[in-house]
Amino acid sequence: MKSKIFAFALFVFTAATVVFYPAYQSIGANTQPLQDPVLHGIRSIDSLTNEQPRIEVVFVLDTTGSMGGLIQAAKEKIWSIATTMSSAQPTPEIRMGLVAYRDRGDAYVTKRVDLSEDLDSMYAALVDFAAAGGGDGPESVNQALYDAVHHMSWSQDSDTYKVVFLVGDAPPHMDYQDDVKYPDTIAVALKKGILVNAIQCGQDDQTSRQWQQIAQLGNGSYFPVEQTGSAVAISSPFDDKLAELSEKLDDTRLYYGSREEQKMKQRKLDAADKLHAVASIESRARRAAFNASPSGKGNLLGESELIDDVVSGRVELSAIESDRLPQSMQAMAPEEQQVLIKETAGRRSELQRQIRELSEQRAAFLRKKVEEVGGAEESLDHKIYAAVREQAEEKGFHYESDAPTY
């Protein structure tokens, strides 16, 4: 897990912070991107040399008033979902994106966060979502699926496992004459190698019929869950310590580059600070487990992280101009800089060791608790894992466990 091969393979780009940019106008819709790869200067994922296999997931999430419980579950479980996906062999790079949707006449039709390894920024957007609007039946599902397929930076690699999870409780508007209907969008998705799964919250019959058709057309899975998602929510005696260690691990990050590049990195750090301020202890513990894994390194460090780049040998410290170093290092003598790099790398390694050890104890504790209540096969966690486990197999990923990470 600490090999140089993994270290090289996990050196990838990070998307910039989650911010609102001017909306683009699609036909008959008000759709707002939350991230703009062009504005932020992010390189295309396919322009990177990366031998590590990828899993790319976009959640298309109904954020109308009836979805409050599921939205809260998503905020709590996004890190354990990422950790579950990362447990495959071979170890994958995990990229996630989000399309939130409501309906015409609501505060927005769709908002999106582009696919990225920077899950912190996606989470920072997710925690701001609150259930509101809706209440009048069908929603803009067609527009949301269109955005997920057409406006996400999907990899062009045919070996990447690419998947959409549509999550909602109301059927699509099929009466909007200027909409691209979901069968046409799904046909494009399949050409791009994107599978479409449909998770129904609640028991609306019309939604059931449409969701089943969406999953069938998308070569995906359909599964119903309770309105709140029935996600496994169990605290452990290890959560507090893991949350504490996670924040200390974040503090080992030092970024270098131009002034503009460092501003972008500061926004990434700000997203993590927001997470520590507003996320639950349990959620922060789950994030710690993910960030200490090989797949989580991209989210933790991103691009141009000084400690990792120097220790790995990718960058010579002496080759970096002084004004491109972190401000705290610019006045240091070269020997002091080297000492700081070495000490920070050692502290990071020790924190990661502690997090992995505690995460294993936490996972064992939670597995036992789930077994004591008779399992969790009907939970959102388990159903997402079952779909991923089966579908990713076709792309060469293998999952040994019968249960997800909780």
Residue pairs with C-beta under 8 A, 6 or more apart in sequence:
1 91
1 293
1 294
4 312
5 51
6 52
6 91
6 294
6 297
7 297
7 308
7 312
8 51
8 312
8 314
9 50
9 51
9 52
9 93
10 52
10 93
10 294
10 295
10 297
10 298
11 303
11 308
11 309
11 312
11 314
12 45
12 48
12 50
12 93
12 117
12 298
12 302
12 303
13 42
13 43
13 45
13 48
13 116
13 117
13 302
13 303
14 42
14 116
14 117
14 118
14 268
14 298
14 299
14 301
14 302
14 303
15 35
15 37
15 40
15 42
15 114
15 116
15 117
15 118
15 121
16 35
16 40
16 42
16 118
16 121
16 264
16 267
16 268
17 121
17 124
17 264
17 267
17 268
17 270
17 271
18 34
18 35
18 113
18 121
18 122
18 124
18 125
18 271
19 34
19 35
19 267
20 32
20 34
21 32
21 33
21 34
21 35
21 36
21 39
23 30
23 31
23 32
23 33
24 31
24 32
24 33
25 31
26 143
26 146
26 147
27 178
27 179
27 180
28 104
28 176
28 178
28 179
29 104
29 109
29 110
29 140
29 143
29 179
30 104
30 108
30 109
30 110
31 108
31 109
31 110
31 111
31 112
31 143
31 147
31 151
32 108
32 110
32 111
32 112
33 111
33 112
33 114
33 151
34 98
34 111
34 112
34 113
34 114
34 125
35 112
35 113
35 114
35 116
35 121
36 114
37 44
37 114
37 153
40 264
41 264
42 116
44 153
45 54
45 95
45 115
45 153
45 155
46 155
46 156
46 157
50 93
52 90
52 91
52 92
52 93
53 90
53 92
53 93
53 159
53 160
53 161
53 395
53 396
53 397
54 92
54 93
54 94
54 95
54 155
54 157
54 160
54 161
55 85
55 88
55 92
55 93
55 94
55 95
55 160
55 161
55 163
55 388
55 392
55 397
56 95
56 96
56 97
56 115
56 154
56 155
56 160
56 161
56 162
56 163
57 85
57 94
57 95
57 96
57 97
57 163
57 164
57 165
58 96
58 97
58 98
58 99
58 115
58 148
58 152
58 163
58 164
58 165
59 74
59 96
59 97
59 98
59 99
59 164
59 165
59 167
60 99
60 101
60 141
60 144
60 145
60 148
60 164
60 165
60 166
60 167
60 168
61 67
61 70
61 71
61 74
61 98
61 99
61 100
61 101
61 129
61 167
61 168
62 70
62 101
62 102
62 134
62 139
62 141
62 167
62 168
62 169
62 170
62 201
63 71
63 100
63 101
63 102
63 129
63 130
63 131
63 132
63 133
64 102
64 103
64 106
64 131
64 132
64 133
64 134
64 135
64 139
64 170
65 131
65 132
65 133
65 134
65 135
66 131
66 134
66 135
66 169
66 170
66 201
66 202
66 227
67 131
67 134
67 168
67 169
67 201
68 130
68 131
69 227
69 228
69 229
70 167
70 169
70 201
70 225
70 227
70 228
70 229
70 380
71 129
71 130
71 131
72 228
73 228
73 229
73 231
73 233
73 380
74 126
74 167
74 229
75 123
75 126
75 127
75 279
75 283
76 231
76 233
76 280
76 282
76 283
77 231
77 232
77 286
77 380
77 381
78 96
78 119
78 122
78 123
78 126
78 283
79 119
79 123
79 283
79 286
79 287
79 289
79 290
80 286
80 289
80 381
80 404
80 405
80 406
81 381
81 384
81 404
82 94
82 96
82 119
82 290
82 295
82 296
83 286
83 289
83 290
83 293
83 296
83 405
84 381
84 384
84 385
84 388
84 404
84 405
85 92
85 94
85 295
85 388
85 392
86 92
86 94
86 290
86 293
86 294
86 295
86 296
87 399
87 400
87 401
87 405
88 392
88 397
88 398
88 399
89 397
89 398
89 399
89 400
90 396
90 397
91 294
91 295
92 161
92 295
92 397
93 117
93 295
93 298
94 117
94 119
94 295
94 296
94 298
94 299
95 115
95 116
95 117
95 155
96 115
96 116
96 119
96 122
97 112
97 113
97 114
97 115
97 116
97 122
97 148
97 152
98 112
98 113
98 122
98 125
98 126
99 110
99 111
99 112
99 113
99 144
99 147
99 148
99 152
100 108
100 110
100 111
100 112
100 129
101 109
101 110
101 111
101 139
101 140
101 141
101 143
101 144
101 147
101 168
102 108
102 109
102 110
102 132
102 133
102 134
102 139
102 140
103 109
103 133
103 134
103 136
103 138
103 139
103 140
103 173
104 140
104 173
104 176
106 132
106 133
106 134
107 132
107 133
109 140
109 143
110 140
110 143
110 144
110 147
111 125
112 147
112 148
112 151
112 152
113 121
113 122
113 125
113 126
114 151
114 152
114 153
115 152
115 153
115 154
116 122
117 298
117 299
117 302
118 268
118 271
118 298
118 299
118 302
119 290
119 299
120 268
120 271
120 272
120 275
120 299
121 268
121 271
123 271
123 275
123 279
123 287
124 271
124 274
124 275
127 274
127 275
127 278
127 279
134 170
137 170
137 171
138 170
138 171
138 172
138 173
138 174
138 175
139 168
139 170
139 171
139 172
139 173
140 172
140 173
140 176
140 179
141 166
141 168
141 170
141 171
141 172
141 173
141 182
141 210
142 172
142 173
142 174
142 176
142 179
142 180
142 181
142 182
142 185
143 179
143 180
144 166
145 164
145 166
145 182
145 185
145 186
145 189
145 196
145 214
146 180
146 185
148 164
149 164
149 185
149 186
149 188
149 189
149 192
149 194
150 185
150 188
154 162
154 192
154 194
155 162
158 193
159 395
159 396
160 193
160 395
161 388
161 391
161 392
161 394
161 395
161 397
162 192
162 193
162 194
162 195
163 194
163 195
163 196
163 197
163 220
163 387
163 388
163 391
164 189
164 194
164 195
164 196
164 197
164 218
164 220
165 197
165 199
165 384
165 387
166 196
166 197
166 198
166 199
166 211
166 214
167 199
167 201
168 199
168 200
168 201
168 207
169 200
169 201
169 202
169 204
169 207
169 227
170 204
170 207
171 204
171 206
171 207
171 209
171 210
171 211
172 181
172 182
172 210
173 179
174 181
182 214
182 217
183 217
186 196
186 214
186 217
186 218
187 217
189 195
189 196
189 218
190 218
190 219
194 218
195 218
195 219
195 220
195 391
196 214
196 215
196 217
196 218
196 219
196 220
197 215
197 218
197 220
197 221
197 222
197 223
197 387
198 211
198 212
198 214
198 215
198 218
198 220
198 221
198 222
198 223
199 211
199 222
199 223
199 224
199 225
199 380
199 383
199 384
200 207
200 208
200 211
200 222
200 223
200 224
200 225
201 224
201 225
201 226
201 227
201 228
201 229
202 224
202 226
202 227
203 224
208 224
211 222
212 222
214 220
214 222
215 221
215 222
216 222
220 387
220 391
221 383
221 386
221 387
221 390
221 391
223 383
223 387
225 378
225 379
225 380
225 383
229 379
229 380
230 378
230 379
230 380
231 379
231 380
231 381
232 366
232 370
232 376
232 379
232 381
232 406
233 282
234 366
234 369
234 370
234 406
235 281
235 282
236 282
236 285
236 362
236 365
236 366
237 365
238 285
238 358
238 359
238 361
238 362
238 365
239 281
239 282
239 284
239 285
239 362
240 281
240 285
241 358
242 284
242 285
242 288
242 289
242 355
242 358
242 359
242 362
243 276
243 281
243 284
243 285
243 288
245 288
245 351
245 354
245 355
245 358
246 276
246 284
246 285
246 287
246 288
246 291
246 355
247 276
247 284
248 351
249 288
249 291
249 292
249 300
249 348
249 351
249 352
249 355
250 269
250 272
250 276
250 300
252 307
252 344
252 347
252 348
252 351
253 269
253 300
253 301
253 305
253 307
254 305
254 306
254 307
254 326
254 328
254 329
254 344
255 261
255 262
255 265
255 266
255 269
255 304
255 305
255 306
255 326
256 262
256 304
256 306
256 309
256 320
256 324
256 325
256 326
257 265
257 304
257 324
258 324
261 304
262 326
265 302
265 304
268 302
275 284
275 287
276 284
279 287
285 362
286 405
288 355
288 359
289 296
289 355
289 359
289 362
289 363
289 405
290 296
290 299
291 297
291 299
291 300
291 355
292 352
292 355
292 356
292 359
293 356
301 308
306 315
306 317
306 320
306 325
306 326
306 341
307 341
307 344
307 345
307 348
309 315
310 316
310 317
310 341
311 341
311 345
317 334
317 337
317 338
317 341
318 334
322 330
323 330
325 337
329 337
329 340
332 340
363 405
363 406
366 406
367 403
367 406
370 376
370 403
370 406
376 382
376 403
376 406
381 404
381 406
382 403
382 404
384 404
385 399
385 403
385 404
388 399
389 399
392 399
